Amino acid sequence: MPIGMQLIGKHFDEETILRAAYTYEQNAKFRENYKPEFKK
């Protein structure tokens, strides 16, 4: 089942959105749990 997340912020305040996304990624250990698979 596809699941998504959307972050919404104030106009021209991309820094806050990127910081929130980075914090979520670190806390969820996203890169450890979802490593890309490269097929040859």
mmCIF file of the N, C-alpha and C atoms, coordinates in Angstrom:
data_MODEL
# 
_entry.id   MODEL 
# 
loop_
_atom_site.group_PDB 
_atom_site.id 
_atom_site.type_symbol 
_atom_site.label_atom_id 
_atom_site.label_alt_id 
_atom_site.label_comp_id 
_atom_site.label_asym_id 
_atom_site.label_entity_id 
_atom_site.label_seq_id 
_atom_site.pdbx_PDB_ins_code 
_atom_site.Cartn_x 
_atom_site.Cartn_y 
_atom_site.Cartn_z 
_atom_site.occupancy 
_atom_site.B_iso_or_equiv 
_atom_site.pdbx_formal_charge 
_atom_site.auth_seq_id 
_atom_site.auth_comp_id 
_atom_site.auth_asym_id 
_atom_site.auth_atom_id 
_atom_site.pdbx_PDB_model_num 
ATOM 1   N N  . MET A 1 1  ? 0.844  -1.170 0.000   1.00 0.00 ? 1  MET A N  1 
ATOM 2   C CA . MET A 1 1  ? 0.000  0.000  0.000   1.00 0.00 ? 1  MET A CA 1 
ATOM 3   C C  . MET A 1 1  ? 0.893  1.239  0.000   1.00 0.00 ? 1  MET A C  1 
ATOM 4   N N  . PRO A 1 2  ? 0.748  2.088  -0.994  1.00 0.00 ? 2  PRO A N  1 
ATOM 5   C CA . PRO A 1 2  ? 1.562  3.306  -1.025  1.00 0.00 ? 2  PRO A CA 1 
ATOM 6   C C  . PRO A 1 2  ? 1.194  4.249  0.115   1.00 0.00 ? 2  PRO A C  1 
ATOM 7   N N  . ILE A 1 3  ? 2.202  4.809  0.696   1.00 0.00 ? 3  ILE A N  1 
ATOM 8   C CA . ILE A 1 3  ? 2.007  5.784  1.773   1.00 0.00 ? 3  ILE A CA 1 
ATOM 9   C C  . ILE A 1 3  ? 2.875  6.989  1.450   1.00 0.00 ? 3  ILE A C  1 
ATOM 10  N N  . GLY A 1 4  ? 2.378  8.172  1.685   1.00 0.00 ? 4  GLY A N  1 
ATOM 11  C CA . GLY A 1 4  ? 3.140  9.370  1.382   1.00 0.00 ? 4  GLY A CA 1 
ATOM 12  C C  . GLY A 1 4  ? 3.050  10.392 2.495   1.00 0.00 ? 4  GLY A C  1 
ATOM 13  N N  . MET A 1 5  ? 3.886  11.401 2.393   1.00 0.00 ? 5  MET A N  1 
ATOM 14  C CA . MET A 1 5  ? 3.894  12.488 3.363   1.00 0.00 ? 5  MET A CA 1 
ATOM 15  C C  . MET A 1 5  ? 4.095  13.785 2.600   1.00 0.00 ? 5  MET A C  1 
ATOM 16  N N  . GLN A 1 6  ? 3.405  14.795 3.008   1.00 0.00 ? 6  GLN A N  1 
ATOM 17  C CA . GLN A 1 6  ? 3.552  16.098 2.376   1.00 0.00 ? 6  GLN A CA 1 
ATOM 18  C C  . GLN A 1 6  ? 3.860  17.117 3.464   1.00 0.00 ? 6  GLN A C  1 
ATOM 19  N N  . LEU A 1 7  ? 4.888  17.909 3.233   1.00 0.00 ? 7  LEU A N  1 
ATOM 20  C CA . LEU A 1 7  ? 5.243  18.986 4.152   1.00 0.00 ? 7  LEU A CA 1 
ATOM 21  C C  . LEU A 1 7  ? 4.856  20.304 3.515   1.00 0.00 ? 7  LEU A C  1 
ATOM 22  N N  . ILE A 1 8  ? 4.177  21.126 4.256   1.00 0.00 ? 8  ILE A N  1 
ATOM 23  C CA . ILE A 1 8  ? 3.715  22.418 3.755   1.00 0.00 ? 8  ILE A CA 1 
ATOM 24  C C  . ILE A 1 8  ? 4.228  23.499 4.693   1.00 0.00 ? 8  ILE A C  1 
ATOM 25  N N  . GLY A 1 9  ? 4.715  24.593 4.118   1.00 0.00 ? 9  GLY A N  1 
ATOM 26  C CA . GLY A 1 9  ? 5.231  25.674 4.932   1.00 0.00 ? 9  GLY A CA 1 
ATOM 27  C C  . GLY A 1 9  ? 4.898  27.031 4.347   1.00 0.00 ? 9  GLY A C  1 
ATOM 28  N N  . LYS A 1 10 ? 5.475  28.022 4.948   1.00 0.00 ? 10 LYS A N  1 
ATOM 29  C CA . LYS A 1 10 ? 5.256  29.391 4.498   1.00 0.00 ? 10 LYS A CA 1 
ATOM 30  C C  . LYS A 1 10 ? 5.987  29.626 3.181   1.00 0.00 ? 10 LYS A C  1 
ATOM 31  N N  . HIS A 1 11 ? 5.517  30.605 2.429   1.00 0.00 ? 11 HIS A N  1 
ATOM 32  C CA . HIS A 1 11 ? 6.164  30.968 1.174   1.00 0.00 ? 11 HIS A CA 1 
ATOM 33  C C  . HIS A 1 11 ? 7.613  31.388 1.428   1.00 0.00 ? 11 HIS A C  1 
ATOM 34  N N  . PHE A 1 12 ? 8.500  30.910 0.559   1.00 0.00 ? 12 PHE A N  1 
ATOM 35  C CA . PHE A 1 12 ? 9.919  31.256 0.589   1.00 0.00 ? 12 PHE A CA 1 
ATOM 36  C C  . PHE A 1 12 ? 10.610 30.852 1.893   1.00 0.00 ? 12 PHE A C  1 
ATOM 37  N N  . ASP A 1 13 ? 10.102 29.804 2.555   1.00 0.00 ? 13 ASP A N  1 
ATOM 38  C CA . ASP A 1 13 ? 10.737 29.313 3.780   1.00 0.00 ? 13 ASP A CA 1 
ATOM 39  C C  . ASP A 1 13 ? 11.135 27.847 3.600   1.00 0.00 ? 13 ASP A C  1 
ATOM 40  N N  . GLU A 1 14 ? 11.850 27.582 2.502   1.00 0.00 ? 14 GLU A N  1 
ATOM 41  C CA . GLU A 1 14 ? 12.252 26.221 2.179   1.00 0.00 ? 14 GLU A CA 1 
ATOM 42  C C  . GLU A 1 14 ? 13.183 25.637 3.226   1.00 0.00 ? 14 GLU A C  1 
ATOM 43  N N  . GLU A 1 15 ? 13.953 26.471 3.889   1.00 0.00 ? 15 GLU A N  1 
ATOM 44  C CA . GLU A 1 15 ? 14.890 25.977 4.899   1.00 0.00 ? 15 GLU A CA 1 
ATOM 45  C C  . GLU A 1 15 ? 14.175 25.194 5.996   1.00 0.00 ? 15 GLU A C  1 
ATOM 46  N N  . THR A 1 16 ? 13.048 25.688 6.450   1.00 0.00 ? 16 THR A N  1 
ATOM 47  C CA . THR A 1 16 ? 12.293 25.008 7.503   1.00 0.00 ? 16 THR A CA 1 
ATOM 48  C C  . THR A 1 16 ? 11.764 23.661 7.028   1.00 0.00 ? 16 THR A C  1 
ATOM 49  N N  . ILE A 1 17 ? 11.263 23.608 5.805   1.00 0.00 ? 17 ILE A N  1 
ATOM 50  C CA . ILE A 1 17 ? 10.733 22.357 5.258   1.00 0.00 ? 17 ILE A CA 1 
ATOM 51  C C  . ILE A 1 17 ? 11.855 21.336 5.087   1.00 0.00 ? 17 ILE A C  1 
ATOM 52  N N  . LEU A 1 18 ? 12.976 21.768 4.543   1.00 0.00 ? 18 LEU A N  1 
ATOM 53  C CA . LEU A 1 18 ? 14.098 20.848 4.360   1.00 0.00 ? 18 LEU A CA 1 
ATOM 54  C C  . LEU A 1 18 ? 14.640 20.362 5.701   1.00 0.00 ? 18 LEU A C  1 
ATOM 55  N N  . ARG A 1 19 ? 14.677 21.225 6.684   1.00 0.00 ? 19 ARG A N  1 
ATOM 56  C CA . ARG A 1 19 ? 15.144 20.831 8.015   1.00 0.00 ? 19 ARG A CA 1 
ATOM 57  C C  . ARG A 1 19 ? 14.196 19.806 8.638   1.00 0.00 ? 19 ARG A C  1 
ATOM 58  N N  . ALA A 1 20 ? 12.894 20.004 8.482   1.00 0.00 ? 20 ALA A N  1 
ATOM 59  C CA . ALA A 1 20 ? 11.911 19.046 9.013   1.00 0.00 ? 20 ALA A CA 1 
ATOM 60  C C  . ALA A 1 20 ? 12.028 17.705 8.305   1.00 0.00 ? 20 ALA A C  1 
ATOM 61  N N  . ALA A 1 21 ? 12.212 17.722 6.986   1.00 0.00 ? 21 ALA A N  1 
ATOM 62  C CA . ALA A 1 21 ? 12.361 16.484 6.235   1.00 0.00 ? 21 ALA A CA 1 
ATOM 63  C C  . ALA A 1 21 ? 13.630 15.745 6.647   1.00 0.00 ? 21 ALA A C  1 
ATOM 64  N N  . TYR A 1 22 ? 14.711 16.458 6.828   1.00 0.00 ? 22 TYR A N  1 
ATOM 65  C CA . TYR A 1 22 ? 15.973 15.848 7.237   1.00 0.00 ? 22 TYR A CA 1 
ATOM 66  C C  . TYR A 1 22 ? 15.845 15.236 8.637   1.00 0.00 ? 22 TYR A C  1 
ATOM 67  N N  . THR A 1 23 ? 15.206 15.944 9.541   1.00 0.00 ? 23 THR A N  1 
ATOM 68  C CA . THR A 1 23 ? 15.010 15.432 10.898  1.00 0.00 ? 23 THR A CA 1 
ATOM 69  C C  . THR A 1 23 ? 14.168 14.166 10.885  1.00 0.00 ? 23 THR A C  1 
ATOM 70  N N  . TYR A 1 24 ? 13.107 14.156 10.095  1.00 0.00 ? 24 TYR A N  1 
ATOM 71  C CA . TYR A 1 24 ? 12.285 12.948 9.981   1.00 0.00 ? 24 TYR A CA 1 
ATOM 72  C C  . TYR A 1 24 ? 13.103 11.791 9.423   1.00 0.00 ? 24 TYR A C  1 
ATOM 73  N N  . GLU A 1 25 ? 13.871 12.068 8.380   1.00 0.00 ? 25 GLU A N  1 
ATOM 74  C CA . GLU A 1 25 ? 14.681 11.016 7.750   1.00 0.00 ? 25 GLU A CA 1 
ATOM 75  C C  . GLU A 1 25 ? 15.679 10.429 8.750   1.00 0.00 ? 25 GLU A C  1 
ATOM 76  N N  . GLN A 1 26 ? 16.281 11.257 9.571   1.00 0.00 ? 26 GLN A N  1 
ATOM 77  C CA . GLN A 1 26 ? 17.241 10.767 10.550  1.00 0.00 ? 26 GLN A CA 1 
ATOM 78  C C  . GLN A 1 26 ? 16.561 9.944  11.646  1.00 0.00 ? 26 GLN A C  1 
ATOM 79  N N  . ASN A 1 27 ? 15.420 10.399 12.141  1.00 0.00 ? 27 ASN A N  1 
ATOM 80  C CA . ASN A 1 27 ? 14.714 9.692  13.217  1.00 0.00 ? 27 ASN A CA 1 
ATOM 81  C C  . ASN A 1 27 ? 14.097 8.386  12.746  1.00 0.00 ? 27 ASN A C  1 
ATOM 82  N N  . ALA A 1 28 ? 13.669 8.341  11.497  1.00 0.00 ? 28 ALA A N  1 
ATOM 83  C CA . ALA A 1 28 ? 13.056 7.123  10.957  1.00 0.00 ? 28 ALA A CA 1 
ATOM 84  C C  . ALA A 1 28 ? 14.111 6.154  10.440  1.00 0.00 ? 28 ALA A C  1 
ATOM 85  N N  . LYS A 1 29 ? 15.386 6.569  10.470  1.00 0.00 ? 29 LYS A N  1 
ATOM 86  C CA . LYS A 1 29 ? 16.475 5.753  9.932   1.00 0.00 ? 29 LYS A CA 1 
ATOM 87  C C  . LYS A 1 29 ? 16.135 5.294  8.511   1.00 0.00 ? 29 LYS A C  1 
ATOM 88  N N  . PHE A 1 30 ? 15.648 6.253  7.741   1.00 0.00 ? 30 PHE A N  1 
ATOM 89  C CA . PHE A 1 30 ? 15.144 5.969  6.403   1.00 0.00 ? 30 PHE A CA 1 
ATOM 90  C C  . PHE A 1 30 ? 16.193 5.304  5.523   1.00 0.00 ? 30 PHE A C  1 
ATOM 91  N N  . ARG A 1 31 ? 17.403 5.827  5.509   1.00 0.00 ? 31 ARG A N  1 
ATOM 92  C CA . ARG A 1 31 ? 18.440 5.266  4.632   1.00 0.00 ? 31 ARG A CA 1 
ATOM 93  C C  . ARG A 1 31 ? 18.863 3.870  5.053   1.00 0.00 ? 31 ARG A C  1 
ATOM 94  N N  . GLU A 1 32 ? 18.783 3.564  6.337   1.00 0.00 ? 32 GLU A N  1 
ATOM 95  C CA . GLU A 1 32 ? 19.130 2.216  6.796   1.00 0.00 ? 32 GLU A CA 1 
ATOM 96  C C  . GLU A 1 32 ? 18.052 1.214  6.414   1.00 0.00 ? 32 GLU A C  1 
ATOM 97  N N  . ASN A 1 33 ? 16.801 1.623  6.495   1.00 0.00 ? 33 ASN A N  1 
ATOM 98  C CA . ASN A 1 33 ? 15.683 0.710  6.240   1.00 0.00 ? 33 ASN A CA 1 
ATOM 99  C C  . ASN A 1 33 ? 15.327 0.584  4.765   1.00 0.00 ? 33 ASN A C  1 
ATOM 100 N N  . TYR A 1 34 ? 15.645 1.578  3.965   1.00 0.00 ? 34 TYR A N  1 
ATOM 101 C CA . TYR A 1 34 ? 15.249 1.579  2.554   1.00 0.00 ? 34 TYR A CA 1 
ATOM 102 C C  . TYR A 1 34 ? 16.445 1.869  1.659   1.00 0.00 ? 34 TYR A C  1 
ATOM 103 N N  . LYS A 1 35 ? 17.382 0.944  1.652   1.00 0.00 ? 35 LYS A N  1 
ATOM 104 C CA . LYS A 1 35 ? 18.561 1.119  0.808   1.00 0.00 ? 35 LYS A CA 1 
ATOM 105 C C  . LYS A 1 35 ? 18.186 0.845  -0.643  1.00 0.00 ? 35 LYS A C  1 
ATOM 106 N N  . PRO A 1 36 ? 18.711 1.642  -1.562  1.00 0.00 ? 36 PRO A N  1 
ATOM 107 C CA . PRO A 1 36 ? 18.392 1.415  -2.977  1.00 0.00 ? 36 PRO A CA 1 
ATOM 108 C C  . PRO A 1 36 ? 18.998 0.102  -3.468  1.00 0.00 ? 36 PRO A C  1 
ATOM 109 N N  . GLU A 1 37 ? 18.280 -0.564 -4.328  1.00 0.00 ? 37 GLU A N  1 
ATOM 110 C CA . GLU A 1 37 ? 18.770 -1.804 -4.912  1.00 0.00 ? 37 GLU A CA 1 
ATOM 111 C C  . GLU A 1 37 ? 19.140 -1.531 -6.367  1.00 0.00 ? 37 GLU A C  1 
ATOM 112 N N  . PHE A 1 38 ? 20.373 -1.817 -6.705  1.00 0.00 ? 38 PHE A N  1 
ATOM 113 C CA . PHE A 1 38 ? 20.842 -1.615 -8.065  1.00 0.00 ? 38 PHE A CA 1 
ATOM 114 C C  . PHE A 1 38 ? 20.919 -2.968 -8.758  1.00 0.00 ? 38 PHE A C  1 
ATOM 115 N N  . LYS A 1 39 ? 20.197 -3.096 -9.843  1.00 0.00 ? 39 LYS A N  1 
ATOM 116 C CA . LYS A 1 39 ? 20.199 -4.341 -10.584 1.00 0.00 ? 39 LYS A CA 1 
ATOM 117 C C  . LYS A 1 39 ? 21.044 -4.173 -11.839 1.00 0.00 ? 39 LYS A C  1 
ATOM 118 N N  . LYS A 1 40 ? 21.827 -5.189 -12.138 1.00 0.00 ? 40 LYS A N  1 
ATOM 119 C CA . LYS A 1 40 ? 22.699 -5.134 -13.322 1.00 0.00 ? 40 LYS A CA 1 
ATOM 120 C C  . LYS A 1 40 ? 22.019 -5.753 -14.502 1.00 0.00 ? 40 LYS A C  1 
# 
